[in-house]
Structures are given as C-alpha cells and as structure tokens.
Amino acid sequence: MNDALRTATSGLLAASRRFDMAAGRLARAGTSLEPAGNDLATAADLVGARMQVRLNAATLRAADDVARRLLDVRA
C-alpha cells in the first residue's frame, strides 16, 4: 500500500516539474531569451503532464479506496 502512495506521489511531483518546464518553454518561445522552439512538442509535454497528474491521482484514489475497504473488513 505504501509503495502505491509513494509511487503516485513521486509521479505527481514529476508531472508538476514536467508541466512547469514545458510552460516555461512556451512562455519564453519567441522571446530574445530563447529562440522559437517546437511549440507542438511543448504542447504535447503539457498534455502529457496533465495526463500524468490524472493517472497518479487515480492511483492515489484507488490506494485510498483499498485502505478504506481493508479497514472496513477488519472492523
């Protein structure tokens, strides 16, 4: 159970970093600080990070549900 929570939490942190990096690239695109890059790849990173958050949040909910059911059985 703890492994699922640890993995999902780590996945959420990784998704947050991925999203922040992609958002930063998108914000800097075309400025003098950074030449225009591949906006399609950046958009794909944003969508991928969003999906990563959804999947890891679902893992957290499932682990919570399992823990609740286990407590109900033992009670």
C-alpha positions as CSV (number, residue, x, y, z in Angstrom):
1,M,0.0,0.0,0.0
2,N,2.7,2.5,0.9
3,D,4.5,1.7,-2.3
4,A,1.5,2.8,-4.3
5,L,1.2,6.0,-2.4
6,R,5.0,6.7,-2.7
7,T,5.0,6.0,-6.4
8,A,1.9,8.1,-7.1
9,T,3.2,11.0,-5.0
10,S,6.6,10.8,-6.9
11,G,4.7,10.7,-10.2
12,L,2.7,13.8,-9.2
13,L,5.9,15.7,-8.4
14,A,7.5,14.6,-11.7
15,A,4.4,15.7,-13.6
16,S,4.4,19.0,-11.9
17,R,8.1,19.6,-12.8
18,R,7.4,18.4,-16.4
19,F,4.4,20.9,-16.7
20,D,6.5,23.8,-15.2
21,M,9.3,23.2,-17.6
22,A,7.0,23.0,-20.6
23,A,5.1,26.1,-19.5
24,G,8.3,28.0,-19.1
25,R,9.4,26.9,-22.6
26,L,6.1,28.1,-24.0
27,A,6.3,31.4,-22.2
28,R,9.8,32.0,-23.4
29,A,9.2,30.9,-27.0
30,G,10.0,33.6,-29.5
31,T,11.5,36.0,-26.9
32,S,15.0,37.2,-27.1
33,L,15.9,34.8,-24.2
34,E,15.1,31.7,-26.2
35,P,14.6,31.2,-29.9
36,A,11.2,29.9,-31.1
37,G,11.2,26.2,-30.5
38,N,9.0,23.3,-31.3
39,D,5.6,24.5,-30.0
40,L,4.0,21.2,-30.9
41,A,6.4,19.2,-28.7
42,T,5.9,21.7,-25.9
43,A,2.1,21.4,-26.2
44,A,2.5,17.6,-26.2
45,D,4.5,17.9,-23.0
46,L,1.8,20.0,-21.4
47,V,-0.9,17.4,-22.3
48,G,1.4,14.6,-21.2
49,A,2.0,16.2,-17.8
50,R,-1.8,16.7,-17.4
51,M,-2.4,13.0,-18.2
52,Q,0.4,12.0,-15.8
53,V,-1.3,14.0,-13.0
54,R,-4.7,12.4,-13.7
55,L,-3.2,8.9,-13.7
56,N,-1.3,9.4,-10.5
57,A,-4.3,11.0,-8.8
58,A,-6.3,8.0,-9.8
59,T,-3.7,5.7,-8.3
60,L,-3.9,7.7,-5.0
61,R,-7.7,7.4,-5.0
62,A,-7.5,3.7,-5.7
63,A,-5.0,3.1,-2.9
64,D,-7.2,5.2,-0.5
65,D,-10.2,3.1,-1.5
66,V,-8.3,-0.1,-0.9
67,A,-7.2,1.1,2.5
68,R,-10.8,2.1,3.5
69,R,-12.1,-1.3,2.4
70,L,-9.4,-3.1,4.3
71,L,-10.3,-1.1,7.4
72,D,-14.0,-1.9,6.9
73,V,-13.2,-5.6,6.7
74,R,-11.1,-5.6,9.8
75,A,-13.5,-3.5,11.8
